[in-house]
């Protein structure tokens, strides 16, 4: 298992968390997704390495911006 953390900007509510969680959960190999609007973080546990650009694209699809922490 591999864990990666990202800083996410633009989130302001529980719906924001759910949107990011939903998009990132669609990525192949993702086992668990934790999103915190309060901390502005996204933590992913995956079965293998995830490409940062794929994660950032998924967060972008949800309407937010992310960078690797």
Beta strands, then each sheet from edge to edge (+ up, - down):
strand 1: 2-9
strand 2: 30-36
strand 3: 41-46
strand 4: 65-68
sheet 1: 2+ 3- 1+ 4-
end
